[in-house]
């Protein structure tokens, strides 16, 4: 797989090099808490992420599923719980992206079982002795890394296409992204206000313009600051609004509290 042509951290955070001032989203901190043995937190997390599981399972099945009727949903939910136990932060993959990979793998296993294909096709790693846990773990790690790399590349391409609809390019973002933390936080505040307001979102979608006068009144941030960061605001607004579609890119941001309430 070819490497992405852009540095996603630089594009999203506006920082050259490997440093990014915004840590991985709070969801990964929640996973740390759960892995330390917080059972109520695990149960709450699984319940809160049923919409995420539902969307993933329906997309895989290609039809509308129903809890309590369709096995795909139960398999995907169990896989999410499995992902919590198997997740390792050092891989550099955001948890929700990792969980998506695990769920997809388990759903594929289910489909293979249901199709009654030959025994060689049933197991994901059929060439590996299941008793060889070291080999199995290494194969899984390789598979997960390859899928994550592909997903990152696809996500960047898709987001680039979305930005182009608003006359914004990655090159524009690299040029206009604010270098000062305070300015970035101000512009992210504006983006969060837009992302939370369907009317403002629709106005942005219809006109490719920001209602600067109204945003200045709501946020107290000067029109001049917003004009300079217009393209950055648009990009962050889209990431906040569609954060479940762009897990890797949005993971580089510490999104405003209200904007990440459903993670």
URKA-V571857 format. One record per residue. RES is the residue in one letter. PHI is phi in degrees with one decimal (* if undefined). PSI is psi in whole degrees, 0 to 359 (* if undefined). D_CENTER is the distance of its C-alpha to the mean C-alpha in Angstrom with 1 decimal. Layout:
res=(RES/RES)
phi=(PHI/PHI)
psi=(PSI/PSI)
d_center=(D_CENTER/D_CENTER)
This chain:
res=(X/X/X/X/X/X/X/X/X/X/X/X/X/X/X/X/X/X/X/X/X/X/X/X/X/X/X/X/X/X/X/X/X/X/X/X/X/X/X/X/X/X/X/X/X/X/X/X/X/X/X/X/X/X/X/X/X/X/X/X/X/X/X/X/X/X/X/X/X/X/X/X/X/X/X/X/X/X/X/X/X/X/X/X/X/X/X/X/X/X/X/X/X/X/X/X/X/X/X/X/X/X/X/X/X/X/X/X/X/X/X/X/X/X/X/X/X/X/X/X/X/X/X/X/X/X/X/X/X/X/X/X/X/X/X/X/X/X/X/X/X/X/X/X/X/X/X/X/X/X/X/X/X/X/X/X/X/X/X/X/X/X/X/X/X/X/X/X/X/X/X/X/X/X/X/X/X/X/X/X/X/X/X/X/X/X/X/X/X/X/X/X/X/X/X/X/X/X/X/X/X/X/X/X/X/X/X/X/X/X/X/X/X/X/X/X/X/X/X/X/X/X/X/X/X/X/X/X/X/X/X/X/X/X/X/X/X/X/X/X/X/X/X/X/X/X/X/X/X/X/X/X/X/X/X/X/X/X/X/X/X/X/X)
phi=(*/-78.2/-75.8/-57.0/-83.6/-127.5/-90.0/-63.9/-65.1/-65.2/-66.3/-77.4/-94.1/75.0/-127.9/-80.3/89.9/-86.7/-74.6/-135.1/-74.6/-101.9/-76.0/-59.3/-57.5/-59.0/-60.8/-68.4/-67.0/-64.4/-64.9/-58.7/-61.0/-65.1/-68.0/-85.0/105.6/-81.6/-64.0/-58.5/-65.3/-63.1/-62.6/-64.7/-62.7/-62.9/-65.9/-68.7/-101.2/-60.0/-60.7/-63.8/-62.5/-61.6/-62.1/-64.3/-67.1/-63.7/-63.4/-66.7/-73.4/75.3/-156.4/-78.2/-103.6/-134.5/-60.6/87.4/-116.6/-99.1/-64.8/-56.6/-68.0/-64.8/-63.0/-66.7/-68.5/-62.6/-65.6/-63.5/-64.2/-61.6/-62.3/-58.7/-70.8/-91.1/-64.1/-129.0/-61.3/-67.3/-70.0/82.1/-99.2/-57.1/-57.3/-62.6/-68.7/-62.7/-61.3/-62.8/-64.7/-63.0/-62.1/-62.2/-62.2/-69.9/-68.5/-65.4/-58.9/-60.9/-64.1/-65.8/-63.9/-69.8/-79.1/55.0/-78.9/-65.6/-58.1/-68.5/-90.7/-71.4/-88.4/-62.0/-119.2/-65.1/-82.0/-111.4/-65.8/-62.8/-74.3/-86.5/-65.6/-65.1/-64.8/-64.9/-62.1/-65.7/-65.3/-63.7/-61.5/-65.3/-60.4/-62.1/-65.5/-66.9/-65.6/-61.2/-63.2/-65.4/-63.1/-58.2/-62.6/-64.6/-63.6/-63.0/-63.0/-66.0/-68.3/-60.9/-63.6/-64.3/-60.0/-60.9/-65.5/-110.0/57.9/-124.0/-121.4/-60.4/-62.2/-59.2/-65.1/-61.5/-74.3/-99.8/-62.5/-66.0/-90.9/-95.5/-57.3/-61.5/-66.4/-58.7/-64.0/-63.6/-68.5/-67.4/-62.6/-61.4/-60.5/-64.9/-61.1/-66.0/-62.6/-87.6/-120.0/-60.0/-66.3/-66.9/-62.1/-65.4/-64.6/-62.7/-64.8/-75.1/-113.4/56.2/-131.1/-97.7/-75.9/-61.2/-62.2/-67.7/-66.9/-64.3/-67.1/-73.8/-97.1/78.7/-90.8/-64.4/-60.7/-61.9/-63.1/-69.1/-62.8/-66.4/-104.3/-54.5/-68.2/-65.8/-59.6/-60.5/-62.4/-69.3/-57.9/-65.0/-66.3/-65.4/-66.0/-118.3/-63.0/-72.0/-85.6/-127.3/-63.5/-67.4/-65.1/-71.0/-69.3/-84.1/-112.7/-90.6/-66.5/-52.9/-54.8/-63.4/-72.6/-115.0/-67.9/-103.7/-72.4)
psi=(137/149/151/147/354/157/105/328/319/319/313/318/343/31/129/147/192/344/137/124/344/119/173/149/161/339/324/329/325/322/321/316/316/318/345/2/15/92/313/323/322/312/319/318/313/319/317/337/13/322/323/315/316/314/316/314/318/320/318/316/335/23/169/127/167/129/136/350/314/127/332/321/318/318/316/323/319/322/325/318/320/320/324/315/327/346/136/120/329/349/341/7/128/147/314/326/318/316/322/321/315/315/317/319/315/326/324/320/316/316/321/320/318/333/352/42/181/158/330/336/347/318/139/322/65/337/358/134/123/338/343/80/328/314/321/316/318/321/319/317/319/315/313/319/319/317/316/318/317/316/318/313/316/321/318/317/317/319/324/318/320/315/321/332/339/19/39/138/164/322/320/316/320/322/321/351/129/140/342/134/316/319/317/316/323/314/326/327/316/314/320/321/316/314/333/353/110/324/316/323/317/322/319/317/319/323/351/29/155/134/79/319/315/320/325/320/320/316/337/6/136/148/323/317/318/324/318/327/23/310/325/317/316/314/314/324/314/322/318/315/326/35/331/338/339/65/318/311/316/342/344/358/142/90/152/148/312/325/343/27/338/14/*)
d_center=(20.2/20.5/18.6/16.5/19.1/17.5/16.5/12.9/13.8/17.0/15.7/13.1/15.3/18.6/20.0/21.8/21.7/19.6/19.7/16.9/18.0/14.7/13.7/10.5/9.6/12.2/10.6/11.6/15.0/15.4/15.1/17.8/19.9/19.7/20.6/23.6/25.0/24.0/24.5/24.2/20.9/19.7/21.2/19.8/16.2/16.8/18.4/15.8/13.1/15.5/14.1/10.8/13.4/15.5/13.3/12.5/16.2/17.6/15.9/17.3/20.6/21.0/22.5/22.3/22.5/24.2/23.8/27.0/27.9/25.4/24.9/21.5/20.0/22.0/21.0/17.2/17.7/19.9/17.4/14.8/17.7/18.6/15.2/15.9/19.2/18.3/15.3/16.5/15.0/17.2/15.4/12.9/9.9/7.3/8.6/6.3/6.1/9.7/10.5/9.6/12.0/14.5/14.6/15.1/17.8/19.6/19.6/21.1/23.6/24.6/25.1/27.3/29.3/29.9/31.0/33.8/33.5/35.3/34.6/33.3/30.5/29.5/28.0/24.9/26.8/30.3/31.9/31.3/33.6/31.6/33.9/32.7/29.7/29.3/29.1/26.7/24.4/24.6/24.0/20.9/19.6/20.5/18.9/15.5/15.8/16.8/14.1/11.4/13.4/13.8/10.2/9.7/12.9/12.2/9.1/11.4/14.2/12.7/11.8/15.2/16.8/15.4/16.7/19.9/20.5/20.9/23.0/20.6/20.1/18.4/21.9/22.4/19.5/20.8/24.2/23.5/20.8/22.7/23.8/24.9/22.6/24.5/24.1/20.3/20.2/22.6/20.6/17.4/19.7/20.8/17.4/16.6/20.0/19.5/16.1/18.0/21.0/21.2/24.4/23.2/20.1/22.7/25.0/22.4/21.7/25.4/26.8/24.2/25.8/25.1/27.7/28.6/31.6/29.8/26.9/29.5/31.2/28.2/26.6/29.8/28.2/30.7/30.6/31.3/28.2/26.0/27.9/27.3/23.5/23.2/20.9/18.7/18.6/17.8/14.8/13.4/14.4/12.4/9.2/10.1/11.4/8.6/5.5/4.8/5.8/4.3/1.0/4.7/6.6/5.8/6.2/9.6/10.6/12.5/12.0/15.2/16.0/16.5/13.3/11.3/14.0/12.2/9.5)
